[in-house]
Amino acid sequence: MMMTGFGIFGVLLYLFFLGCGVYAFILFIKLATRGIRALDLYIADKIEQRNSRF
C-alpha cells in the first residue's frame, strides 16, 4: 500500500531543516553584530588618527 502525505519521515525532515534555518539565522545575527562592532572600532580609530594629526 502506498502512503500519501508527509509521513513521519517528512515531518522529521521538515523539523530538521527548520532547526538548521533557525541556527543559521542566529549565526548570521552574531556575525552581523561582530561586523558592526569591528566597523565602529575602525571608524573610531580613523577619527582618532585624524584628530591627533592636527
mmCIF file as Biopython writes it, N, C-alpha, C and O atoms, coordinates in Angstrom:
data_model
#
loop_
_atom_site.group_PDB
_atom_site.id
_atom_site.type_symbol
_atom_site.label_atom_id
_atom_site.label_alt_id
_atom_site.label_comp_id
_atom_site.label_asym_id
_atom_site.label_entity_id
_atom_site.label_seq_id
_atom_site.pdbx_PDB_ins_code
_atom_site.Cartn_x
_atom_site.Cartn_y
_atom_site.Cartn_z
_atom_site.occupancy
_atom_site.B_iso_or_equiv
_atom_site.auth_seq_id
_atom_site.auth_asym_id
_atom_site.pdbx_PDB_model_num
ATOM 1   N N  . MET A ? 1  ? 0.826  -1.177 0.000  1.0 0.0 1  A 1 
ATOM 2   C CA . MET A ? 1  ? 0.000  0.000  0.000  1.0 0.0 1  A 1 
ATOM 3   C C  . MET A ? 1  ? 0.878  1.252  0.000  1.0 0.0 1  A 1 
ATOM 4   O O  . MET A ? 1  ? 1.853  1.331  0.748  1.0 0.0 1  A 1 
ATOM 5   N N  . MET A ? 2  ? 0.538  2.204  -0.822 1.0 0.0 2  A 1 
ATOM 6   C CA . MET A ? 2  ? 1.307  3.438  -0.900 1.0 0.0 2  A 1 
ATOM 7   C C  . MET A ? 2  ? 0.738  4.466  0.061  1.0 0.0 2  A 1 
ATOM 8   O O  . MET A ? 2  ? -0.472 4.684  0.122  1.0 0.0 2  A 1 
ATOM 9   N N  . MET A ? 3  ? 1.644  5.097  0.819  1.0 0.0 3  A 1 
ATOM 10  C CA . MET A ? 3  ? 1.191  6.125  1.751  1.0 0.0 3  A 1 
ATOM 11  C C  . MET A ? 3  ? 1.330  7.491  1.092  1.0 0.0 3  A 1 
ATOM 12  O O  . MET A ? 3  ? 2.283  7.745  0.356  1.0 0.0 3  A 1 
ATOM 13  N N  . THR A ? 4  ? 0.396  8.339  1.358  1.0 0.0 4  A 1 
ATOM 14  C CA . THR A ? 4  ? 0.443  9.693  0.811  1.0 0.0 4  A 1 
ATOM 15  C C  . THR A ? 4  ? 0.621  10.674 1.954  1.0 0.0 4  A 1 
ATOM 16  O O  . THR A ? 4  ? 0.435  10.326 3.120  1.0 0.0 4  A 1 
ATOM 17  N N  . GLY A ? 5  ? 0.980  11.887 1.617  1.0 0.0 5  A 1 
ATOM 18  C CA . GLY A ? 5  ? 1.158  12.913 2.636  1.0 0.0 5  A 1 
ATOM 19  C C  . GLY A ? 5  ? 2.579  12.954 3.146  1.0 0.0 5  A 1 
ATOM 20  O O  . GLY A ? 5  ? 3.490  12.374 2.555  1.0 0.0 5  A 1 
ATOM 21  N N  . PHE A ? 6  ? 2.749  13.639 4.237  1.0 0.0 6  A 1 
ATOM 22  C CA . PHE A ? 6  ? 4.084  13.830 4.804  1.0 0.0 6  A 1 
ATOM 23  C C  . PHE A ? 6  ? 4.661  12.548 5.375  1.0 0.0 6  A 1 
ATOM 24  O O  . PHE A ? 6  ? 5.754  12.134 4.990  1.0 0.0 6  A 1 
ATOM 25  N N  . GLY A ? 7  ? 3.966  11.942 6.255  1.0 0.0 7  A 1 
ATOM 26  C CA . GLY A ? 7  ? 4.510  10.784 6.948  1.0 0.0 7  A 1 
ATOM 27  C C  . GLY A ? 7  ? 5.462  11.244 8.039  1.0 0.0 7  A 1 
ATOM 28  O O  . GLY A ? 7  ? 5.787  12.427 8.135  1.0 0.0 7  A 1 
ATOM 29  N N  . ILE A ? 8  ? 5.900  10.314 8.846  1.0 0.0 8  A 1 
ATOM 30  C CA . ILE A ? 8  ? 6.760  10.660 9.975  1.0 0.0 8  A 1 
ATOM 31  C C  . ILE A ? 8  ? 8.136  11.117 9.499  1.0 0.0 8  A 1 
ATOM 32  O O  . ILE A ? 8  ? 8.738  12.012 10.093 1.0 0.0 8  A 1 
ATOM 33  N N  . PHE A ? 9  ? 8.634  10.500 8.423  1.0 0.0 9  A 1 
ATOM 34  C CA . PHE A ? 9  ? 9.943  10.887 7.899  1.0 0.0 9  A 1 
ATOM 35  C C  . PHE A ? 9  ? 9.912  12.311 7.352  1.0 0.0 9  A 1 
ATOM 36  O O  . PHE A ? 9  ? 10.863 13.069 7.542  1.0 0.0 9  A 1 
ATOM 37  N N  . GLY A ? 10 ? 8.841  12.673 6.682  1.0 0.0 10 A 1 
ATOM 38  C CA . GLY A ? 10 ? 8.708  14.029 6.147  1.0 0.0 10 A 1 
ATOM 39  C C  . GLY A ? 10 ? 8.648  15.071 7.243  1.0 0.0 10 A 1 
ATOM 40  O O  . GLY A ? 10 ? 9.242  16.143 7.125  1.0 0.0 10 A 1 
ATOM 41  N N  . VAL A ? 11 ? 7.933  14.757 8.305  1.0 0.0 11 A 1 
ATOM 42  C CA . VAL A ? 11 ? 7.829  15.691 9.431  1.0 0.0 11 A 1 
ATOM 43  C C  . VAL A ? 11 ? 9.186  15.858 10.101 1.0 0.0 11 A 1 
ATOM 44  O O  . VAL A ? 11 ? 9.581  16.975 10.434 1.0 0.0 11 A 1 
ATOM 45  N N  . LEU A ? 12 ? 9.907  14.746 10.302 1.0 0.0 12 A 1 
ATOM 46  C CA . LEU A ? 12 ? 11.236 14.839 10.912 1.0 0.0 12 A 1 
ATOM 47  C C  . LEU A ? 12 ? 12.196 15.620 10.023 1.0 0.0 12 A 1 
ATOM 48  O O  . LEU A ? 12 ? 12.996 16.414 10.518 1.0 0.0 12 A 1 
ATOM 49  N N  . LEU A ? 13 ? 12.119 15.400 8.731  1.0 0.0 13 A 1 
ATOM 50  C CA . LEU A ? 13 ? 12.967 16.137 7.797  1.0 0.0 13 A 1 
ATOM 51  C C  . LEU A ? 13 ? 12.635 17.624 7.820  1.0 0.0 13 A 1 
ATOM 52  O O  . LEU A ? 13 ? 13.533 18.465 7.785  1.0 0.0 13 A 1 
ATOM 53  N N  . TYR A ? 14 ? 11.353 17.945 7.877  1.0 0.0 14 A 1 
ATOM 54  C CA . TYR A ? 14 ? 10.919 19.335 7.951  1.0 0.0 14 A 1 
ATOM 55  C C  . TYR A ? 14 ? 11.430 19.993 9.229  1.0 0.0 14 A 1 
ATOM 56  O O  . TYR A ? 14 ? 11.929 21.117 9.186  1.0 0.0 14 A 1 
ATOM 57  N N  . LEU A ? 15 ? 11.312 19.310 10.361 1.0 0.0 15 A 1 
ATOM 58  C CA . LEU A ? 15 ? 11.795 19.864 11.626 1.0 0.0 15 A 1 
ATOM 59  C C  . LEU A ? 15 ? 13.306 20.038 11.620 1.0 0.0 15 A 1 
ATOM 60  O O  . LEU A ? 15 ? 13.822 21.010 12.171 1.0 0.0 15 A 1 
ATOM 61  N N  . PHE A ? 16 ? 14.019 19.101 11.000 1.0 0.0 16 A 1 
ATOM 62  C CA . PHE A ? 16 ? 15.474 19.204 10.899 1.0 0.0 16 A 1 
ATOM 63  C C  . PHE A ? 16 ? 15.878 20.455 10.121 1.0 0.0 16 A 1 
ATOM 64  O O  . PHE A ? 16 ? 16.736 21.216 10.568 1.0 0.0 16 A 1 
ATOM 65  N N  . PHE A ? 17 ? 15.267 20.664 8.968  1.0 0.0 17 A 1 
ATOM 66  C CA . PHE A ? 17 ? 15.613 21.830 8.158  1.0 0.0 17 A 1 
ATOM 67  C C  . PHE A ? 17 ? 15.152 23.127 8.809  1.0 0.0 17 A 1 
ATOM 68  O O  . PHE A ? 17 ? 15.806 24.158 8.654  1.0 0.0 17 A 1 
ATOM 69  N N  . LEU A ? 18 ? 14.058 23.094 9.522  1.0 0.0 18 A 1 
ATOM 70  C CA . LEU A ? 18 ? 13.612 24.271 10.259 1.0 0.0 18 A 1 
ATOM 71  C C  . LEU A ? 18 ? 14.621 24.624 11.347 1.0 0.0 18 A 1 
ATOM 72  O O  . LEU A ? 18 ? 14.951 25.796 11.528 1.0 0.0 18 A 1 
ATOM 73  N N  . GLY A ? 19 ? 15.110 23.629 12.068 1.0 0.0 19 A 1 
ATOM 74  C CA . GLY A ? 19 ? 16.129 23.859 13.089 1.0 0.0 19 A 1 
ATOM 75  C C  . GLY A ? 19 ? 17.422 24.384 12.495 1.0 0.0 19 A 1 
ATOM 76  O O  . GLY A ? 19 ? 18.052 25.276 13.063 1.0 0.0 19 A 1 
ATOM 77  N N  . CYS A ? 20 ? 17.824 23.833 11.348 1.0 0.0 20 A 1 
ATOM 78  C CA . CYS A ? 20 ? 19.039 24.325 10.679 1.0 0.0 20 A 1 
ATOM 79  C C  . CYS A ? 20 ? 18.865 25.776 10.239 1.0 0.0 20 A 1 
ATOM 80  O O  . CYS A ? 20 ? 19.807 26.564 10.320 1.0 0.0 20 A 1 
ATOM 81  N N  . GLY A ? 21 ? 17.689 26.128 9.782  1.0 0.0 21 A 1 
ATOM 82  C CA . GLY A ? 21 ? 17.424 27.505 9.370  1.0 0.0 21 A 1 
ATOM 83  C C  . GLY A ? 21 ? 17.487 28.475 10.531 1.0 0.0 21 A 1 
ATOM 84  O O  . GLY A ? 21 ? 18.052 29.561 10.404 1.0 0.0 21 A 1 
ATOM 85  N N  . VAL A ? 22 ? 16.916 28.095 11.658 1.0 0.0 22 A 1 
ATOM 86  C CA . VAL A ? 22 ? 16.962 28.948 12.849 1.0 0.0 22 A 1 
ATOM 87  C C  . VAL A ? 22 ? 18.399 29.102 13.330 1.0 0.0 22 A 1 
ATOM 88  O O  . VAL A ? 22 ? 18.816 30.200 13.699 1.0 0.0 22 A 1 
ATOM 89  N N  . TYR A ? 23 ? 19.160 28.008 13.328 1.0 0.0 23 A 1 
ATOM 90  C CA . TYR A ? 23 ? 20.557 28.049 13.752 1.0 0.0 23 A 1 
ATOM 91  C C  . TYR A ? 23 ? 21.381 28.944 12.825 1.0 0.0 23 A 1 
ATOM 92  O O  . TYR A ? 23 ? 22.209 29.724 13.294 1.0 0.0 23 A 1 
ATOM 93  N N  . ALA A ? 24 ? 21.161 28.837 11.523 1.0 0.0 24 A 1 
ATOM 94  C CA . ALA A ? 24 ? 21.879 29.676 10.561 1.0 0.0 24 A 1 
ATOM 95  C C  . ALA A ? 24 ? 21.521 31.142 10.754 1.0 0.0 24 A 1 
ATOM 96  O O  . ALA A ? 24 ? 22.388 32.007 10.630 1.0 0.0 24 A 1 
ATOM 97  N N  . PHE A ? 25 ? 20.264 31.437 11.053 1.0 0.0 25 A 1 
ATOM 98  C CA . PHE A ? 25 ? 19.846 32.820 11.286 1.0 0.0 25 A 1 
ATOM 99  C C  . PHE A ? 25 ? 20.523 33.387 12.526 1.0 0.0 25 A 1 
ATOM 100 O O  . PHE A ? 25 ? 20.954 34.540 12.519 1.0 0.0 25 A 1 
ATOM 101 N N  . ILE A ? 26 ? 20.622 32.596 13.589 1.0 0.0 26 A 1 
ATOM 102 C CA . ILE A ? 26 ? 21.295 33.047 14.811 1.0 0.0 26 A 1 
ATOM 103 C C  . ILE A ? 26 ? 22.769 33.310 14.539 1.0 0.0 26 A 1 
ATOM 104 O O  . ILE A ? 26 ? 23.313 34.311 15.005 1.0 0.0 26 A 1 
ATOM 105 N N  . LEU A ? 27 ? 23.425 32.422 13.788 1.0 0.0 27 A 1 
ATOM 106 C CA . LEU A ? 27 ? 24.831 32.640 13.440 1.0 0.0 27 A 1 
ATOM 107 C C  . LEU A ? 27 ? 25.007 33.896 12.593 1.0 0.0 27 A 1 
ATOM 108 O O  . LEU A ? 27 ? 25.991 34.618 12.759 1.0 0.0 27 A 1 
ATOM 109 N N  . PHE A ? 28 ? 24.073 34.165 11.692 1.0 0.0 28 A 1 
ATOM 110 C CA . PHE A ? 28 ? 24.148 35.370 10.871 1.0 0.0 28 A 1 
ATOM 111 C C  . PHE A ? 28 ? 24.012 36.622 11.728 1.0 0.0 28 A 1 
ATOM 112 O O  . PHE A ? 28 ? 24.725 37.601 11.506 1.0 0.0 28 A 1 
ATOM 113 N N  . ILE A ? 29 ? 23.109 36.606 12.701 1.0 0.0 29 A 1 
ATOM 114 C CA . ILE A ? 29 ? 22.941 37.760 13.586 1.0 0.0 29 A 1 
ATOM 115 C C  . ILE A ? 29 ? 24.213 37.993 14.388 1.0 0.0 29 A 1 
ATOM 116 O O  . ILE A ? 29 ? 24.637 39.138 14.546 1.0 0.0 29 A 1 
ATOM 117 N N  . LYS A ? 30 ? 24.834 36.925 14.902 1.0 0.0 30 A 1 
ATOM 118 C CA . LYS A ? 30 ? 26.087 37.068 15.645 1.0 0.0 30 A 1 
ATOM 119 C C  . LYS A ? 30 ? 27.185 37.647 14.759 1.0 0.0 30 A 1 
ATOM 120 O O  . LYS A ? 30 ? 27.943 38.513 15.196 1.0 0.0 30 A 1 
ATOM 121 N N  . LEU A ? 31 ? 27.271 37.177 13.525 1.0 0.0 31 A 1 
ATOM 122 C CA . LEU A ? 31 ? 28.277 37.681 12.596 1.0 0.0 31 A 1 
ATOM 123 C C  . LEU A ? 31 ? 28.031 39.152 12.278 1.0 0.0 31 A 1 
ATOM 124 O O  . LEU A ? 31 ? 28.981 39.931 12.198 1.0 0.0 31 A 1 
ATOM 125 N N  . ALA A ? 32 ? 26.787 39.538 12.098 1.0 0.0 32 A 1 
ATOM 126 C CA . ALA A ? 32 ? 26.460 40.928 11.788 1.0 0.0 32 A 1 
ATOM 127 C C  . ALA A ? 32 ? 26.811 41.847 12.950 1.0 0.0 32 A 1 
ATOM 128 O O  . ALA A ? 32 ? 27.351 42.932 12.732 1.0 0.0 32 A 1 
ATOM 129 N N  . THR A ? 33 ? 26.516 41.435 14.179 1.0 0.0 33 A 1 
ATOM 130 C CA . THR A ? 33 ? 26.848 42.287 15.323 1.0 0.0 33 A 1 
ATOM 131 C C  . THR A ? 33 ? 28.354 42.402 15.492 1.0 0.0 33 A 1 
ATOM 132 O O  . THR A ? 33 ? 28.855 43.465 15.859 1.0 0.0 33 A 1 
ATOM 133 N N  . ARG A ? 34 ? 29.085 41.320 15.228 1.0 0.0 34 A 1 
ATOM 134 C CA . ARG A ? 34 ? 30.548 41.379 15.306 1.0 0.0 34 A 1 
ATOM 135 C C  . ARG A ? 34 ? 31.101 42.315 14.236 1.0 0.0 34 A 1 
ATOM 136 O O  . ARG A ? 34 ? 32.036 43.071 14.498 1.0 0.0 34 A 1 
ATOM 137 N N  . GLY A ? 35 ? 30.538 42.272 13.049 1.0 0.0 35 A 1 
ATOM 138 C CA . GLY A ? 35 ? 30.978 43.159 11.970 1.0 0.0 35 A 1 
ATOM 139 C C  . GLY A ? 35 ? 30.688 44.613 12.273 1.0 0.0 35 A 1 
ATOM 140 O O  . GLY A ? 35 ? 31.511 45.481 11.982 1.0 0.0 35 A 1 
ATOM 141 N N  . ILE A ? 36 ? 29.539 44.893 12.849 1.0 0.0 36 A 1 
ATOM 142 C CA . ILE A ? 36 ? 29.193 46.265 13.213 1.0 0.0 36 A 1 
ATOM 143 C C  . ILE A ? 36 ? 30.140 46.777 14.288 1.0 0.0 36 A 1 
ATOM 144 O O  . ILE A ? 36 ? 30.582 47.924 14.229 1.0 0.0 36 A 1 
ATOM 145 N N  . ARG A ? 37 ? 30.457 45.938 15.270 1.0 0.0 37 A 1 
ATOM 146 C CA . ARG A ? 37 ? 31.388 46.330 16.328 1.0 0.0 37 A 1 
ATOM 147 C C  . ARG A ? 37 ? 32.776 46.620 15.753 1.0 0.0 37 A 1 
ATOM 148 O O  . ARG A ? 37 ? 33.421 47.592 16.146 1.0 0.0 37 A 1 
ATOM 149 N N  . ALA A ? 38 ? 33.234 45.779 14.826 1.0 0.0 38 A 1 
ATOM 150 C CA . ALA A ? 38 ? 34.540 45.987 14.199 1.0 0.0 38 A 1 
ATOM 151 C C  . ALA A ? 38 ? 34.546 47.269 13.372 1.0 0.0 38 A 1 
ATOM 152 O O  . ALA A ? 38 ? 35.540 47.996 13.367 1.0 0.0 38 A 1 
ATOM 153 N N  . LEU A ? 39 ? 33.459 47.551 12.679 1.0 0.0 39 A 1 
ATOM 154 C CA . LEU A ? 39 ? 33.371 48.777 11.898 1.0 0.0 39 A 1 
ATOM 155 C C  . LEU A ? 39 ? 33.376 49.999 12.803 1.0 0.0 39 A 1 
ATOM 156 O O  . LEU A ? 39 ? 34.008 51.003 12.472 1.0 0.0 39 A 1 
ATOM 157 N N  . ASP A ? 40 ? 32.691 49.939 13.933 1.0 0.0 40 A 1 
ATOM 158 C CA . ASP A ? 40 ? 32.712 51.045 14.887 1.0 0.0 40 A 1 
ATOM 159 C C  . ASP A ? 40 ? 34.118 51.300 15.411 1.0 0.0 40 A 1 
ATOM 160 O O  . ASP A ? 40 ? 34.534 52.453 15.533 1.0 0.0 40 A 1 
ATOM 161 N N  . LEU A ? 41 ? 34.860 50.229 15.724 1.0 0.0 41 A 1 
ATOM 162 C CA . LEU A ? 41 ? 36.239 50.392 16.189 1.0 0.0 41 A 1 
ATOM 163 C C  . LEU A ? 41 ? 37.121 50.986 15.098 1.0 0.0 41 A 1 
ATOM 164 O O  . LEU A ? 41 ? 37.974 51.827 15.382 1.0 0.0 41 A 1 
ATOM 165 N N  . TYR A ? 42 ? 36.927 50.566 13.871 1.0 0.0 42 A 1 
ATOM 166 C CA . TYR A ? 42 ? 37.712 51.091 12.751 1.0 0.0 42 A 1 
ATOM 167 C C  . TYR A ? 42 ? 37.442 52.579 12.558 1.0 0.0 42 A 1 
ATOM 168 O O  . TYR A ? 42 ? 38.376 53.361 12.376 1.0 0.0 42 A 1 
ATOM 169 N N  . ILE A ? 43 ? 36.183 52.970 12.595 1.0 0.0 43 A 1 
ATOM 170 C CA . ILE A ? 43 ? 35.823 54.380 12.420 1.0 0.0 43 A 1 
ATOM 171 C C  . ILE A ? 43 ? 36.382 55.211 13.565 1.0 0.0 43 A 1 
ATOM 172 O O  . ILE A ? 43 ? 36.910 56.298 13.334 1.0 0.0 43 A 1 
ATOM 173 N N  . ALA A ? 44 ? 36.275 54.720 14.795 1.0 0.0 44 A 1 
ATOM 174 C CA . ALA A ? 44 ? 36.805 55.456 15.943 1.0 0.0 44 A 1 
ATOM 175 C C  . ALA A ? 44 ? 38.316 55.610 15.828 1.0 0.0 44 A 1 
ATOM 176 O O  . ALA A ? 44 ? 38.851 56.665 16.169 1.0 0.0 44 A 1 
ATOM 177 N N  . ASP A ? 45 ? 39.009 54.588 15.360 1.0 0.0 45 A 1 
ATOM 178 C CA . ASP A ? 45 ? 40.460 54.659 15.188 1.0 0.0 45 A 1 
ATOM 179 C C  . ASP A ? 45 ? 40.827 55.683 14.123 1.0 0.0 45 A 1 
ATOM 180 O O  . ASP A ? 45 ? 41.772 56.449 14.308 1.0 0.0 45 A 1 
ATOM 181 N N  . LYS A ? 46 ? 40.104 55.710 13.022 1.0 0.0 46 A 1 
ATOM 182 C CA . LYS A ? 46 ? 40.395 56.677 11.956 1.0 0.0 46 A 1 
ATOM 183 C C  . LYS A ? 46 ? 40.116 58.107 12.415 1.0 0.0 46 A 1 
ATOM 184 O O  . LYS A ? 46 ? 40.864 59.019 12.064 1.0 0.0 46 A 1 
ATOM 185 N N  . ILE A ? 47 ? 39.071 58.315 13.181 1.0 0.0 47 A 1 
ATOM 186 C CA . ILE A ? 47 ? 38.767 59.651 13.700 1.0 0.0 47 A 1 
ATOM 187 C C  . ILE A ? 47 ? 39.853 60.085 14.672 1.0 0.0 47 A 1 
ATOM 188 O O  . ILE A ? 47 ? 40.269 61.244 14.660 1.0 0.0 47 A 1 
ATOM 189 N N  . GLU A ? 48 ? 40.318 59.163 15.517 1.0 0.0 48 A 1 
ATOM 190 C CA . GLU A ? 48 ? 41.382 59.472 16.469 1.0 0.0 48 A 1 
ATOM 191 C C  . GLU A ? 48 ? 42.678 59.818 15.741 1.0 0.0 48 A 1 
ATOM 192 O O  . GLU A ? 48 ? 43.381 60.745 16.144 1.0 0.0 48 A 1 
ATOM 193 N N  . GLN A ? 49 ? 43.001 59.093 14.683 1.0 0.0 49 A 1 
ATOM 194 C CA . GLN A ? 49 ? 44.207 59.392 13.903 1.0 0.0 49 A 1 
ATOM 195 C C  . GLN A ? 49 ? 44.103 60.757 13.240 1.0 0.0 49 A 1 
ATOM 196 O O  . GLN A ? 49 ? 45.086 61.496 13.193 1.0 0.0 49 A 1 
ATOM 197 N N  . ARG A ? 50 ? 42.942 61.098 12.734 1.0 0.0 50 A 1 
ATOM 198 C CA . ARG A ? 50 ? 42.757 62.385 12.074 1.0 0.0 50 A 1 
ATOM 199 C C  . ARG A ? 50 ? 42.862 63.525 13.082 1.0 0.0 50 A 1 
ATOM 200 O O  . ARG A ? 50 ? 43.443 64.567 12.778 1.0 0.0 50 A 1 
ATOM 201 N N  . ASN A ? 51 ? 42.308 63.338 14.279 1.0 0.0 51 A 1 
ATOM 202 C CA . ASN A ? 51 ? 42.354 64.387 15.294 1.0 0.0 51 A 1 
ATOM 203 C C  . ASN A ? 51 ? 43.750 64.551 15.876 1.0 0.0 51 A 1 
ATOM 204 O O  . ASN A ? 51 ? 44.118 65.657 16.271 1.0 0.0 51 A 1 
ATOM 205 N N  . SER A ? 52 ? 44.529 63.491 15.938 1.0 0.0 52 A 1 
ATOM 206 C CA . SER A ? 52 ? 45.868 63.598 16.518 1.0 0.0 52 A 1 
ATOM 207 C C  . SER A ? 52 ? 46.843 64.255 15.546 1.0 0.0 52 A 1 
ATOM 208 O O  . SER A ? 52 ? 47.891 64.746 15.967 1.0 0.0 52 A 1 
ATOM 209 N N  . ARG A ? 53 ? 46.525 64.274 14.272 1.0 0.0 53 A 1 
ATOM 210 C CA . ARG A ? 53 ? 47.394 64.908 13.283 1.0 0.0 53 A 1 
ATOM 211 C C  . ARG A ? 53 ? 47.361 66.418 13.390 1.0 0.0 53 A 1 
ATOM 212 O O  . ARG A ? 53 ? 48.368 67.080 13.141 1.0 0.0 53 A 1 
ATOM 213 N N  . PHE A ? 54 ? 46.223 66.967 13.755 1.0 0.0 54 A 1 
ATOM 214 C CA . PHE A ? 54 ? 46.080 68.425 13.781 1.0 0.0 54 A 1 
ATOM 215 C C  . PHE A ? 54 ? 46.218 68.993 15.144 1.0 0.0 54 A 1 
ATOM 216 O O  . PHE A ? 54 ? 46.120 70.207 15.320 1.0 0.0 54 A 1 
#
